[in-house]
Amino acid sequence: FIFQEEKMKNKKEISKAAEYIIPSIIALMVNSVYIIVDGFFVLNGVGEKALAAVTLCVPFLEVLIAVSMLISVGAGIYISYYLGAEKKNKANEVLNISLLMLIILSLGIAVFFMIHMEKLAYLLGSNKEMLELVCSYLKYLVIFAPALTLSYAFATYLRNDGKPKLAMTAMSLGGVLNIVLNYIFIFKLHMGVEGSSLATGIGPLFSILIMLPHFIFK
């Protein structure tokens, strides 16, 4: 009887873990697909040289994700701990501080690199021949840096608050919108790499709009 009880307990724990792990993996996969989608549409709609420009900008996106993880995942550990200890006010305090840090940091990144766009392009490996294309793609990535950073953070906070499926849905819909907008901006509006970059910026912004009501109304 004790063995059966332990077995049932383990099954419940595995099932509960799966509720978080599977949506988290899907959300991360969708997040990783952004650049792949951009590359596909840019290659077919603009050309190989434009694809090279997009590829050079990948590290900038990765840095934004890393900054978001550094703060949101770290804060999420404390948030989960305080929620488990039924100290909701303390959990909210950690959430607010980490959000404020992310907003200030991401806005700082956006403003700084808007001023020093060409220096960022050279830092990423661009040469004079590629400079215009790289800066064209970087333009909206830099402008939407706060959205790109906060969308990942919001998904992390939702998982800490017991809503992994909402985080997955928001990130997935943002990814789908990125695909649709890439097609429209490149093949219909002929916006080139700027169109692809704009689509990549709008996708996470849309994800944030889906997740935001949870934090406002709860």
C-alpha positions in Angstrom: 0.0 0.0 0.0 2.8 2.4 0.9 4.6 1.5 -2.4 1.4 2.2 -4.4 1.0 5.6 -2.6 4.5 6.5 -3.4 4.1 5.5 -7.0 1.0 7.7 -7.3 2.8 10.6 -5.8 5.7 10.3 -8.2 3.2 10.2 -11.2 1.6 13.4 -10.0 5.0 15.1 -9.6 6.0 14.0 -13.1 2.7 15.2 -14.5 3.0 18.5 -12.8 6.6 18.9 -14.0 5.5 18.1 -17.5 2.9 20.9 -17.3 5.8 23.4 -17.0 8.5 21.7 -18.9 6.7 21.1 -22.2 5.2 24.6 -22.6 8.6 26.1 -21.6 10.4 24.1 -24.3 7.8 25.1 -26.9 8.1 28.7 -26.0 12.0 28.6 -26.2 11.8 26.9 -29.6 9.4 29.6 -30.9 11.8 32.2 -29.5 14.7 30.6 -31.4 12.7 30.4 -34.6 12.6 34.2 -35.0 16.0 34.5 -36.7 15.4 31.3 -38.8 12.1 32.8 -40.1 13.8 36.1 -40.9 16.6 34.3 -42.7 14.2 32.3 -44.8 12.2 35.2 -46.0 15.2 37.5 -46.4 17.0 34.9 -48.5 14.0 34.3 -50.8 12.7 37.9 -50.9 15.9 40.0 -50.8 19.0 37.9 -51.5 22.0 36.2 -50.1 23.8 39.4 -49.2 20.9 40.5 -47.1 20.9 37.0 -45.4 24.5 37.6 -44.5 23.5 40.9 -42.8 20.8 39.2 -40.8 23.2 36.5 -39.7 25.7 39.1 -38.5 23.0 40.6 -36.2 22.2 37.3 -34.4 24.6 37.9 -31.5 22.8 41.2 -30.7 19.5 39.3 -30.3 21.3 36.6 -28.2 22.7 39.3 -25.9 19.2 40.7 -25.4 17.9 37.3 -24.5 20.9 36.7 -22.1 20.2 40.1 -20.4 16.5 39.1 -20.0 17.5 35.6 -18.6 20.1 37.1 -16.2 17.5 39.2 -14.5 14.1 37.4 -14.9 15.3 33.9 -14.2 17.3 35.0 -11.2 14.3 37.0 -9.9 12.0 34.1 -10.7 13.8 31.9 -8.2 13.1 34.4 -5.4 9.5 35.0 -6.6 8.8 31.2 -6.5 10.4 31.0 -3.0 8.3 33.8 -1.6 5.1 32.6 -3.3 5.7 29.2 -1.7 6.2 30.8 1.6 3.0 32.7 1.1 4.8 36.1 1.1 3.0 37.6 -1.9 4.0 41.1 -1.1 7.6 40.2 -1.0 7.2 38.3 -4.3 5.6 41.4 -5.9 8.4 43.5 -4.6 11.0 41.3 -6.3 8.9 41.3 -9.5 8.6 45.1 -9.6 12.3 45.6 -8.9 13.4 43.1 -11.6 11.0 44.6 -14.1 12.2 48.1 -13.4 15.8 46.9 -13.9 14.9 45.3 -17.2 13.1 48.4 -18.5 15.9 50.8 -17.6 18.6 48.4 -19.0 16.8 47.7 -22.3 15.9 51.3 -22.8 19.5 52.2 -22.2 20.6 49.7 -24.7 18.1 51.0 -27.3 19.1 54.6 -26.9 22.8 54.0 -26.8 22.9 51.8 -29.9 20.5 54.1 -31.8 23.2 56.8 -31.4 26.1 54.3 -32.1 24.4 52.1 -34.8 27.4 52.0 -37.1 29.8 51.1 -34.3 27.5 48.2 -33.3 27.4 47.0 -36.9 31.2 47.0 -37.0 31.4 45.3 -33.6 29.2 42.5 -35.0 31.6 41.9 -37.8 30.3 44.1 -40.6 32.5 45.7 -43.2 31.9 48.9 -45.3 30.2 46.9 -48.1 27.7 45.3 -45.7 27.3 48.3 -43.4 24.1 49.7 -44.9 22.3 46.3 -44.9 23.4 45.5 -41.4 22.3 48.9 -40.0 19.0 48.5 -41.9 18.3 45.2 -40.1 19.6 46.5 -36.7 17.4 49.6 -36.8 14.2 48.0 -35.6 16.0 45.4 -33.5 17.5 48.3 -31.5 14.2 50.2 -31.4 12.3 47.2 -30.1 15.0 46.0 -27.7 12.8 46.6 -24.7 10.0 44.5 -26.2 12.4 41.7 -27.2 13.8 41.7 -23.7 10.5 42.0 -21.7 8.7 39.4 -23.7 11.1 36.7 -22.6 11.0 38.0 -19.0 7.2 38.1 -18.9 7.0 34.5 -20.0 9.4 33.6 -17.2 7.3 35.4 -14.6 4.1 33.7 -15.9 5.7 30.3 -15.4 6.6 31.3 -11.9 3.0 32.4 -11.3 1.6 29.0 -12.4 0.7 30.0 -16.0 3.1 28.2 -18.3 0.4 27.6 -21.0 -0.4 31.3 -21.2 3.3 32.0 -21.6 3.6 29.4 -24.4 0.5 30.7 -26.2 1.7 34.3 -26.1 5.2 33.4 -27.4 3.8 31.1 -30.1 1.3 33.7 -31.3 4.1 36.3 -31.4 6.1 33.8 -33.5 3.2 33.2 -35.9 2.7 37.0 -36.3 6.4 37.3 -37.1 6.0 34.8 -40.0 2.9 36.6 -41.4 4.5 40.0 -41.1 7.7 38.9 -42.7 5.7 37.7 -45.7 3.7 40.9 -45.9 6.6 43.3 -45.4 9.0 41.6 -47.7 6.9 40.2 -50.5 3.9 42.6 -50.5 5.3 45.9 -49.3 8.9 45.3 -50.6 10.5 46.7 -47.4 13.6 44.5 -47.6 15.6 43.7 -44.5 14.0 46.6 -42.6 10.6 44.8 -43.1 12.0 41.6 -41.6 13.5 43.5 -38.7 10.2 45.3 -38.1 8.3 42.0 -38.1 10.8 40.6 -35.5 10.2 43.6 -33.3 6.4 43.5 -33.5 6.1 39.8 -32.7 7.4 40.1 -29.1 5.4 43.3 -28.6 2.3 41.3 -29.5 3.3 38.6 -27.0 3.6 41.2 -24.3 0.1 42.5 -25.0 -1.3 39.0 -24.5 0.6 38.4 -21.3 0.2 41.9 -19.8 -3.5 41.6 -18.6 -2.4 38.8 -16.2 -0.1 41.2 -14.3 -2.5 44.2 -14.5 -5.7 42.5 -13.4 -4.3 39.9 -10.9 
